[in-house]
Amino acid sequence: MGISKELLKILACPACKNEVHLTEDGKWLVCSHCKLKYPVMEDIPVMLIDKAEPLDR
């Protein structure tokens, strides 16, 4: 099923409020500004700063 395009349009990075984009595999939402990635678990984005990982991982 995945994350809907409508939801992706309104999601923002909780740290900097910039837009996020979905990785090709659909497992992460990435903030290019903060260099953080947020997990997507069972098609649900986990937009918590303490669950984010550095983009270089």
C-alpha positions, 0 to 999 in steps of 0.5 A, spaced: 500 500 500 505 505 501 504 512 504 499 516 500 501 522 495 497 526 499 500 524 506 507 526 503 505 533 501 503 535 508 509 531 512 515 535 514 521 534 518 519 535 526 526 538 527 527 543 521 520 543 518 522 542 511 519 537 506 521 530 507 521 525 501 520 517 501 526 513 499 525 508 493 525 502 497 519 506 502 523 504 508 525 511 510 523 519 509 529 523 508 530 530 510 536 533 506 536 539 510 537 536 517 541 530 514 536 525 518 532 519 516 525 517 519 523 510 519 517 508 515 514 501 519 508 498 516 506 504 512 506 508 518 511 514 518 515 515 525 516 522 525 519 522 532 526 526 532 529 520 537 527 515 532 531 518 526 538 516 524 543 520 520 543 520 513 550 517 512 547 510 515 
